[in-house]
Amino acid sequence: MHHGALKIMQQISTSFPKCTLEQVDTCKGCTLGKYTKSSFHDTDIQAKNIIERFHFHVCGPFLTTSTVKHRYYVIFVDDFSRKCWIFFKHKKYQTFTEFFDFKALVEKESSKKVKSLQSDKNGEYVSNEFNNFYAVEEIKQ
């Protein structure tokens, strides 16, 4: 509680302990609450157009399966519009196939190319298919 409120509590309550209350201008909680987050690095600039950059995340396996026995999902988020697509999977290895189909779908609908794909790099999905695919894509561009 604030030191001013503690003084009032001492005055109106008979069971409140009598002690000297020194006024402290700053407390640790107040100081931490006023901290600001550091800004993002220049390399983390948002995309300038739709489907230019996607973020993806793979979640699972879940102990409880869905009604059609899915235990994983992969989510793709457009960096520019923040539109999300979520796809449910039976197995984790289906992620690359889902990405490949998803990429074809959004490129066809928008007549633009996906330029980059980012993950949080937690290692929840590491695939030679993804590495080989982007190595080939970089050579084409």
C-alpha positions in Angstrom: 0.0 0.0 0.0 1.0 3.6 -0.5 2.6 5.2 2.6 -0.2 7.8 2.7 -2.8 5.1 2.9 -0.9 3.3 5.7 -0.9 6.5 7.8 -4.7 6.8 7.4 -5.1 3.1 8.4 -3.1 3.8 11.5 -5.4 6.7 12.4 -8.7 4.9 11.9 -7.8 1.4 13.1 -7.1 0.3 16.7 -5.6 -3.0 15.7 -3.2 -1.6 13.0 0.4 -1.7 14.3 1.8 1.6 15.5 5.1 2.3 13.8 6.9 5.1 12.1 6.2 5.3 8.4 9.0 6.9 6.4 8.0 8.3 3.1 9.8 6.6 0.3 9.6 8.5 -3.0 10.1 5.5 -5.2 9.4 1.8 -4.7 10.8 -1.0 -6.7 7.4 -2.0 -8.1 6.6 1.6 -9.2 10.0 1.9 -10.8 9.7 -1.4 -12.7 6.2 -0.5 -13.9 7.5 2.6 -15.5 10.2 0.9 -17.6 9.7 0.9 -21.3 10.6 -1.9 -23.7 13.5 -1.4 -26.0 12.6 -0.8 -29.6 13.0 -3.4 -32.3 16.1 -3.6 -34.4 16.2 -1.9 -37.8 16.2 -5.4 -39.4 12.7 -6.0 -37.9 11.0 -3.5 -40.1 7.5 -4.5 -41.1 6.8 -5.6 -44.7 5.7 -3.0 -47.2 3.2 -5.2 -49.1 0.9 -8.1 -48.5 2.4 -11.6 -48.5 5.9 -10.2 -48.7 6.9 -11.8 -45.4 5.2 -14.5 -43.3 5.8 -15.6 -39.8 4.9 -19.2 -38.9 4.7 -21.3 -35.8 4.1 -25.0 -35.3 2.3 -26.1 -32.2 1.9 -29.6 -30.7 1.7 -32.4 -30.1 -1.4 -31.9 -27.9 -2.4 -34.7 -25.6 -6.0 -34.3 -26.5 -6.7 -34.7 -30.2 -9.4 -32.9 -32.1 -12.6 -34.6 -33.2 -10.8 -35.6 -36.4 -7.6 -36.7 -34.6 -5.4 -33.7 -35.3 -2.6 -33.2 -32.8 -0.7 -30.3 -34.4 -1.4 -27.0 -36.0 0.6 -24.6 -38.0 -0.2 -20.9 -38.2 1.0 -18.4 -40.9 0.7 -14.7 -40.2 1.2 -12.1 -42.9 3.6 -9.5 -41.6 1.9 -6.6 -43.5 -1.8 -7.2 -42.9 -1.5 -9.5 -39.8 -4.0 -11.8 -41.5 -3.7 -15.4 -40.1 -4.2 -18.8 -41.6 -4.3 -21.8 -39.4 -4.0 -25.4 -40.6 -4.5 -28.5 -38.4 -2.3 -31.5 -39.0 -2.2 -35.1 -37.9 1.6 -35.3 -38.0 4.4 -32.7 -37.7 6.1 -33.7 -40.9 3.1 -32.4 -42.9 4.2 -28.8 -42.2 6.3 -28.4 -45.3 3.6 -29.8 -47.6 1.1 -27.5 -45.9 3.4 -24.5 -46.4 4.0 -25.4 -50.1 0.2 -25.6 -50.7 -0.4 -22.4 -48.7 2.4 -20.5 -50.6 0.9 -21.5 -54.0 -2.6 -20.4 -52.8 -1.7 -16.9 -51.6 0.6 -16.3 -54.5 -2.2 -17.2 -57.0 -4.8 -15.1 -55.1 -2.6 -12.0 -54.8 -0.4 -12.3 -58.0 2.6 -11.6 -55.7 5.5 -13.7 -54.5 6.3 -14.7 -50.9 9.7 -13.2 -50.3 10.6 -14.5 -46.8 9.4 -16.8 -44.1 10.3 -16.4 -40.4 9.9 -18.5 -37.4 10.7 -17.9 -33.8 13.7 -20.4 -34.3 12.7 -22.4 -31.2 13.5 -25.5 -33.1 9.9 -26.9 -32.9 10.1 -27.5 -36.6 13.5 -28.1 -38.3 13.3 -29.6 -41.8 15.8 -30.2 -44.6 12.8 -29.7 -47.0 12.5 -26.1 -45.9 16.2 -25.5 -46.1 16.5 -27.1 -49.5 13.4 -25.2 -50.8 14.7 -21.8 -49.8 18.2 -22.6 -51.1 16.6 -23.3 -54.5 14.3 -20.2 -54.2 17.3 -17.9 -53.5 19.2 -19.2 -56.6 16.1 -18.4 -58.8 15.8 -14.8 -57.6 
